Amino acid sequence: MTRDILLVCLLALCSLVACEKKAAPPTQAEEPTMPAGTLPKSGEITMVSEPGTGQQGDLQRPLTSTEQKQVVDQIMQARAREQAAGLGGGSVTVNGAWNYTGYSYLSPNPEAAIKARLVAVDLTATGHTPAFDFDDIEIIDGDNNISYGSDPHATPLNLESGKALPETTLIPAGPRASRWLMIYAFPEETKHFHLYYWGQQLTQKTVTVAPSGWELPWPKEAAE
């Protein structure tokens, strides 16, 4: 009799637990969760509260437009800080600079108030971090410190010979040294320049632009 009573009690307890499990709403642990404000692979922006809070905030909800902007701004600011610190303890050496008349996808604006020409800069960077962005190297007028912008036409070069590398060549990441040909639009009358990176002066003294130098082949010539 005692055994039967115990058996009935156990069965009742099991039934109660099963009912409770069936009635309980699904928890977020059944689906992958992510830290607040992250971007899922699907592109949908969601926000979740800290796990284990027991609050209704445990359920995902779409971010408001203001929250989305904050998340994007934080990502952009973090990336900018990383790039700004990209030089680290490294350095940039200018191997030469000259008036450039060869192939480039850049061309001076003929309607600009200041007449410009293309200038090629052969440089080598070493000791920088992988976050160093060569596109962010600015060319600055050596006489009046006016910036003429960044985003040059950049071509990787062989570290020793200085010749253009094939497009399929893997470029070494910092802190390993790499060599580049950077082509800028620059005022016709300006003979000297400095290079800057996120406010850091890369050149110890002004660099003089030579009358001429070697040129990249035009795409048709390269194909032949």
Buried (B, 14 or more C-beta within 10 A) or exposed (E): EEEEEEEEEEEEEEEEEEEEEEEEEEEEEEEEBEEBBEBEEEEEBBBBBEEEEEEEEBEBEEBEEEBBEEBEEEEEEEEEEBBBBBBBEBBBBBEBBBBBEBBBEEEBEEEEEBEBBBBBBBBBBBBBBEBBBBEBBBBBBBEEEEEBEBEBBBBBBEBEEBEBBEEEEEEBEBBEBBBBBBBBBBBEEBBBBBBBBBEEEBBEEBBEBEEEBBBBEEEEEEEE
